Amino acid sequence: LVSTVHALIVGLFCLYILWFDDDVNANPVWGDPNLVKLNVAITCGYLLYDLVLLACNWSTMGDSFFVCHHLAALYAYGYVLTRGVLPYFANFRLISELSTPFVNQRWFYEVLKYPRSHRMVVLNGVAMAVVFFAVRIAVMPSYWASVFATFGTPEFERLGLGAQVAWITSCIALDVLNTIWMYKIARGCYKVLTGRGGRKVKDDSDGSFTSDKKHANNHTD
């Protein structure tokens, strides 16, 4: 529930900034970061909360991918909060939160013991796969094109090596994780739509369609 509320607030705020914050869009590296810092601060607070939740309930919710994801995000967002740099790129990454409500809804259906073949479960699963792809995978070319466009510019040089490394390495790590999760979601989607998936599946923490008795951590940030 907390994850879904966070995703809706941050995701919609992200779209507002992308559409209406002219200063950030005009200068993606050094534009006015005030609104972005507020959005990033909300996300950092949530990520810290979630890390504590994972640590306290590791046997039932623990997932090393989520820990890596959260730490990479906090590492990069720390520069945004302390130095106000890269506001456009930091905010752009938060568009991925729009897929989280669909991933979380899957968990609610499992707790309510909806059969995996139920129409609502299937529709939510298909929506999850489509939105996850749209906001996490399909945007990669556009995002990285904007990143490469800054290389060699005075604005990029002003960042310094520390911010440059934090920015690029964290983005690579997050995109690798998103690609892995997309593969697992697509595989689960294919199994459900073709009727080939068994009831018991070994790994259920990736946000795919498959079920597990384990109380899995089903959100991806």
Secondary structure in CASP SS format (residue, H / E / C, confidence):
PFRMAT SS
TARGET T0000
AUTHOR 0000-0000-0000
METHOD secondary structure of the structure
MODEL  1
L C 1.00
V H 1.00
S H 1.00
T H 1.00
V H 1.00
H H 1.00
A H 1.00
L H 1.00
I H 1.00
V H 1.00
G H 1.00
L H 1.00
F H 1.00
C H 1.00
L H 1.00
Y H 1.00
I H 1.00
L H 1.00
W H 1.00
F H 1.00
D C 1.00
D H 1.00
D H 1.00
V H 1.00
N H 1.00
A H 1.00
N C 1.00
P C 1.00
V C 1.00
W C 1.00
G C 1.00
D C 1.00
P C 1.00
N H 1.00
L H 1.00
V H 1.00
K H 1.00
L H 1.00
N H 1.00
V H 1.00
A H 1.00
I H 1.00
T H 1.00
C H 1.00
G H 1.00
Y H 1.00
L H 1.00
L H 1.00
Y H 1.00
D H 1.00
L H 1.00
V H 1.00
L H 1.00
L H 1.00
A H 1.00
C H 1.00
N C 1.00
W H 1.00
S H 1.00
T H 1.00
M H 1.00
G C 1.00
D C 1.00
S H 1.00
F H 1.00
F H 1.00
V H 1.00
C H 1.00
H H 1.00
H H 1.00
L H 1.00
A H 1.00
A H 1.00
L H 1.00
Y H 1.00
A H 1.00
Y H 1.00
G H 1.00
Y H 1.00
V H 1.00
L H 1.00
T H 1.00
R H 1.00
G C 1.00
V C 1.00
L C 1.00
P H 1.00
Y H 1.00
F H 1.00
A H 1.00
N H 1.00
F H 1.00
R H 1.00
L H 1.00
I H 1.00
S H 1.00
E H 1.00
L H 1.00
S H 1.00
T H 1.00
P H 1.00
F H 1.00
V H 1.00
N H 1.00
Q H 1.00
R H 1.00
W H 1.00
F H 1.00
Y H 1.00
E H 1.00
V H 1.00
L C 1.00
K C 1.00
Y C 1.00
P C 1.00
R C 1.00
S C 1.00
H C 1.00
R H 1.00
M H 1.00
V H 1.00
V H 1.00
L H 1.00
N H 1.00
G H 1.00
V H 1.00
A H 1.00
M H 1.00
A H 1.00
V H 1.00
V H 1.00
F H 1.00
F H 1.00
A H 1.00
V H 1.00
R H 1.00
I H 1.00
A C 1.00
V C 1.00
M H 1.00
P H 1.00
S H 1.00
Y H 1.00
W H 1.00
A H 1.00
S H 1.00
V H 1.00
F H 1.00
A H 1.00
T H 1.00
F C 1.00
G C 1.00
T C 1.00
P H 1.00
E H 1.00
F H 1.00
E H 1.00
R H 1.00
L H 1.00
G H 1.00
L H 1.00
G H 1.00
A H 1.00
Q H 1.00
V H 1.00
A H 1.00
W H 1.00
I H 1.00
T H 1.00
S H 1.00
C H 1.00
I H 1.00
A H 1.00
L H 1.00
D H 1.00
V H 1.00
L H 1.00
N H 1.00
T H 1.00
I H 1.00
W H 1.00
M H 1.00
Y H 1.00
K H 1.00
I H 1.00
A H 1.00
R H 1.00
G H 1.00
C H 1.00
Y H 1.00
K H 1.00
V H 1.00
L H 1.00
T H 1.00
G C 1.00
R C 1.00
G C 1.00
G C 1.00
R C 1.00
K C 1.00
V C 1.00
K C 1.00
D C 1.00
D C 1.00
S C 1.00
D C 1.00
G C 1.00
S C 1.00
F C 1.00
T C 1.00
S C 1.00
D C 1.00
K C 1.00
K C 1.00
H C 1.00
A C 1.00
N C 1.00
N C 1.00
H C 1.00
T C 1.00
D C 1.00
END
